[in-house]
Amino acid sequence: MINNIKTRIKKELELKLKEIFKTDISVVVEEPKKVELGDISIPVFSVVKVVRKPLPQVLETVIDVLKTLKDNEIFEQINSVSGFINITLNKEKFSKLVIEDYNNSISNYGSSKIGENKTVCIDYSSPNIAKPFSVGHLRSTIIGHSIGNILEKCGYKVVRINHLGDFGTQFGKTIYAYLNWGNEALVKKNPVGELVKLYVEFNERAKTDKSIEDEARKIFTELENGNPKYVKLWEIIREESLKEYMKVYKLLNVSFDSYNGEAFYNDKMQAVVDELKTKSLLKKDQGAMIVDLGEKIPPALIQKSDGSTLYITRDLAALFYRKNTYNFDEVLYVVGNEQKLHFDQLKKVVSLMGYDFAEDIHHINFGLVLQDGKKMSTRKGKVVKLEDVLKEASTLSLDYINEKNPGLENKEETAEKIGVSAVIFNDLKNLRTNDFEFNLEDMVAFVGQTGPYLQYTSVRIKSILTSVTEETEELDFSLFNEGHYFEIIKNISQYEDTIIKSKEDYAPSILAKYLLNLASLFNSFYAKEKVMVEDLVERNTKLQVLRMVRNILNDGMDLLGMSVIQKM
Ligand code: ARG
């Protein structure tokens, strides 16, 4: 809202100043560095430079023009301080506009059209089958899902892709181990755990018996060539692994449009290799095929000397497939910091191939999850199951409910939502590129910068709203002259801009911080104000504030991928 006003001022000012000064002038309209200075600020030095007139004259002209704008209605004061023109908005009128705008959109509030007719492919989660779902995959899932939601709110069409790691020589090993000392019943019972065991044991045995490596390689080649027996086994491994990941997805309430993993591109890589050849980008290097990427980036290895392809070869094939299938405007890869080089190489190869859309490839990188300062990981043999971590968060939340409100209906379900959403929020409130410490107790707390704090604030408002009986339609806008009212209104007016900024930076943390701020503004408001006052108009005005805050909190939590609870 406030952004719309700023954009409008900018446009109109530029137009009118051009008429006056007969030259193109670009005007900056921003927010003042300090709240005391007002709500909108326009530095005029840049204008002075272009028109070459004395500062006082330019100030006067700009101020005169501002007074002719339609928005002048909501300007309370226009001041100039050392080369800046500061505008203070009329709190009542501005609040009225915001509330009207809100009431006209309700559930759409905050959405925009910046992504209209644009498609974004977003590649996230993407675990490796027959391997545990790692902490990194959990981060990718949480961040990717939320960015997908934020994009949709901005009007983009979003294609959610789970690029499963379901291809590679390790499947030859796993299949060899399964056929020689595996146990079908055990695999069915605990697929990923059992398959990991088989793989680990294979590597143990291979230390003393090199011949099994060759056997495994043969199996993999046959698998690539479609040997039905191996394909069948591979399918079982894939399906059973996916079933296990689905448990995590179900808890997180996440789904995908495509589960095409690396194997899907098996028959699509030759075309890429051929194109690279035709474009004279492929170079032989000690028997292998590489693409030289210049001084700064090490060469990309496209094909090994035995003809087998690599991770990047499959990613190239996947990228062209996505471009052809979805004609994306952007393609995002939500993958940890450690794969930075891989995505730099991918981008560079595409750009050398002469495709402009190399610019639209974005690696949405993220940091590690730490436990006691060390990388939290799924250790060999002893697997930290993420499903168990999420369940533990739910148990902690259930303890809380049992203490505070033991009679709550469906308390297990509520506890699960609180617990899981606490883990989600804890991840997303951090700048994604940073590492962060995983402390379950902290993140499920109801005070502090946590998911449960947001849930609690929303439920608290709901319980006030449901106890309401009498109402009027009328609002008392004079109340918005008070700071604690106006702060909330201003915040509400920034919801759409916050979402757009989150999209631009691919940073759900911007939205997460905004929600924390809104919740805390509300809680201080509520500490000062009694809602159920006698005066119906005053009461209704407060209820309007409450409704708006709650809807935005809920909408925002939803965008972050948190399940909003109604009662606790
Ligand atoms: N499976 C990969 C891993 O676990 C992540 C894949 C990310 N997506 C991609 N298109 N490379 O490391």
Boltz pocket constraint, residues with backbone or C-beta under 6 A from the ligand:
constraints:
  - pocket:
      binder: B
      contacts: [[A, 123], [A, 125], [A, 126], [A, 127], [A, 128], [A, 163], [A, 164], [A, 165], [A, 315], [A, 318], [A, 333], [A, 334], [A, 335]]
      max_distance: 6.0
